[in-house]
Amino acid sequence: MPRTTTTVAERRNYKVRTVHEAKKIASDWLKLSSHSSAVGFGLPEVDDRYHIWRIPLIKQANKERLGEVVIDAHTSLIDIKKSTQRDLIQNRLLKNERISNKKASAENDYIVSPLRNTIALGDCKEVLAEMPASSIDLIFNGSIKLALPKIVLPDFSNSSSIFSSVFPLMPP
């Protein structure tokens, strides 16, 4: 049955008009690397807002996403800056193989610190020396207050009426 409507690619006069053409360009780009046989394609889509084709790259063994190839729809050239780099694709393929060979689990990769929401006061060199490695998320250093001007607050110790107007439910 012949198609009666035109596609976005045809209406915009793109050089790359079909999924088959986009996959062919991506396939030719992947053939320049040694890992082209391990990489397959997801469903390409045309992004008519940016006038590009996005072709997802997936690992053929488990259909895991490895990256994408971005093709300029007007020129049919691959946008190297927006596409996943070939060496990164290869690293993702090899990393997945190494993990499956080691049968490593996420529980063994990350050590949870026994400290929970701890605030320590003291000399930072001494306090840090007592804490377990990789257990610090944030440090506030007290030396910043040396650079701030000293603020003098008024003395309200004899003015209970001010507090009773601000905090009427609290006894003076």
C-alpha positions as CSV (number, residue, x, y, z in Angstrom):
1,M,0.0,0.0,0.0
2,P,1.6,3.3,-1.1
3,R,2.0,6.0,1.4
4,T,0.0,9.1,0.7
5,T,1.4,11.4,3.4
6,T,4.9,12.9,3.4
7,T,7.3,12.5,6.3
8,V,8.9,15.4,8.2
9,A,12.2,14.5,6.5
10,E,10.6,14.9,3.1
11,R,8.8,18.1,3.9
12,R,12.0,19.7,5.2
13,N,14.0,18.4,2.3
14,Y,16.5,16.5,4.4
15,K,19.3,14.6,2.7
16,V,18.8,11.7,5.1
17,R,15.1,10.8,4.8
18,T,14.6,7.3,6.1
19,V,15.5,5.1,9.1
20,H,17.4,2.8,6.7
21,E,19.5,5.7,5.3
22,A,20.4,6.8,8.9
23,K,21.3,3.3,10.0
24,K,23.5,2.9,6.9
25,I,25.5,6.1,7.7
26,A,25.9,5.0,11.3
27,S,26.9,1.6,10.3
28,D,29.6,2.9,7.9
29,W,30.9,5.1,10.7
30,L,31.1,2.2,13.1
31,K,32.9,0.0,10.6
32,L,35.9,2.3,11.0
33,S,36.3,0.8,14.5
34,S,37.1,-2.7,15.6
35,H,34.0,-3.2,17.7
36,S,31.4,-2.7,15.0
37,S,30.2,-6.4,15.2
38,A,29.3,-6.1,18.9
39,V,27.3,-3.0,18.4
40,G,23.7,-2.8,17.1
41,F,21.2,-0.1,16.6
42,G,18.1,1.0,18.4
43,L,15.2,2.8,16.6
44,P,16.6,5.9,14.9
45,E,14.5,9.1,15.3
46,V,14.6,12.3,13.4
47,D,14.7,15.4,15.7
48,D,13.2,18.0,13.5
49,R,13.8,20.8,16.0
50,Y,17.5,20.5,15.6
51,H,17.5,18.9,12.1
52,I,19.4,15.8,13.2
53,W,18.9,12.0,13.3
54,R,19.7,10.2,16.5
55,I,20.7,6.6,16.2
56,P,20.9,4.8,19.5
57,L,23.9,2.3,19.8
58,I,23.2,-0.8,21.8
59,K,25.2,-3.8,22.8
60,Q,24.0,-6.7,20.7
61,A,24.4,-9.3,23.5
62,N,22.1,-7.7,26.0
63,K,20.5,-4.7,24.3
64,E,22.2,-2.3,26.8
65,R,22.5,1.3,25.5
66,L,26.1,2.3,24.7
67,G,25.6,5.8,23.2
68,E,24.3,7.4,20.0
69,V,25.3,8.6,16.6
70,V,24.1,12.0,15.7
71,I,23.7,12.8,11.9
72,D,23.0,16.2,10.4
73,A,19.8,15.6,8.5
74,H,20.6,18.3,5.9
75,T,24.2,17.3,5.0
76,S,24.2,13.6,6.1
77,L,27.5,14.2,8.0
78,I,28.0,12.7,11.5
79,D,28.2,15.4,14.2
80,I,31.3,14.2,16.1
81,K,30.8,16.6,19.0
82,K,27.3,15.3,19.7
83,S,27.9,11.6,18.9
84,T,29.3,9.2,21.5
85,Q,33.1,8.9,20.9
86,R,34.3,5.5,19.5
87,D,36.8,5.0,22.3
88,L,34.0,5.6,24.9
89,I,31.8,3.0,23.2
90,Q,34.7,0.6,23.2
91,N,35.4,1.3,26.9
92,R,31.7,0.7,27.7
93,L,31.8,-2.6,25.8
94,L,35.0,-3.7,27.6
95,K,33.8,-2.5,31.0
96,N,30.7,-4.6,30.7
97,E,32.7,-7.6,29.8
98,R,35.1,-7.1,32.7
99,I,32.2,-6.7,35.2
100,S,30.5,-9.8,33.9
101,N,33.8,-11.8,34.1
102,K,34.4,-10.6,37.7
103,K,30.8,-11.1,38.7
104,A,31.2,-8.0,40.9
105,S,28.2,-6.6,42.7
106,A,27.4,-3.0,43.6
107,E,27.5,-4.0,47.3
108,N,31.2,-4.8,47.1
109,D,32.1,-1.6,45.2
110,Y,30.9,0.9,47.7
111,I,31.7,0.9,51.4
112,V,29.2,2.7,53.6
113,S,30.6,4.8,56.3
114,P,29.6,4.0,59.9
115,L,29.3,7.8,60.6
116,R,25.9,9.2,60.0
117,N,25.1,13.0,60.1
118,T,28.1,13.7,62.3
119,I,29.2,17.2,63.3
120,A,32.7,17.4,64.7
121,L,34.1,20.4,66.4
122,G,37.9,20.9,66.8
123,D,41.1,21.2,64.9
124,C,40.4,19.8,61.4
125,K,43.7,17.9,61.2
126,E,43.0,16.1,64.5
127,V,39.4,15.4,63.7
128,L,40.0,14.1,60.2
129,A,42.8,11.8,61.4
130,E,40.3,10.0,63.7
131,M,37.7,9.5,60.9
132,P,37.5,6.6,58.5
133,A,38.7,7.1,55.0
134,S,36.1,8.2,52.4
135,S,33.6,9.2,55.1
136,I,33.6,13.0,54.6
137,D,31.1,14.6,52.4
138,L,31.3,18.3,53.5
139,I,33.6,20.4,55.6
140,F,32.9,23.8,57.0
141,N,36.0,25.7,57.9
142,G,35.7,28.2,60.8
143,S,38.4,30.5,59.4
144,I,35.9,32.3,57.2
145,K,34.5,34.2,60.2
146,L,37.9,36.0,60.5
147,A,37.2,37.7,57.2
148,L,33.7,38.9,58.2
149,P,33.2,42.2,60.0
150,K,32.1,41.9,63.6
151,I,28.4,42.6,64.0
152,V,27.4,44.2,67.2
153,L,23.8,43.3,68.3
154,P,21.8,45.7,70.5
155,D,21.3,44.6,74.1
156,F,17.7,43.6,74.7
157,S,18.1,42.1,78.1
158,N,16.0,44.8,79.8
159,S,13.4,45.0,77.1
160,S,10.9,42.3,77.7
161,S,8.1,44.3,76.0
162,I,9.9,44.0,72.6
163,F,9.9,40.2,73.0
164,S,6.3,40.1,74.2
165,S,5.1,42.0,71.1
166,V,7.1,39.8,68.7
167,F,6.4,36.5,70.5
168,P,3.1,37.1,72.3
169,L,2.6,33.4,73.3
170,M,6.0,33.2,75.0
171,P,6.4,34.4,78.6
172,P,8.9,37.3,79.1
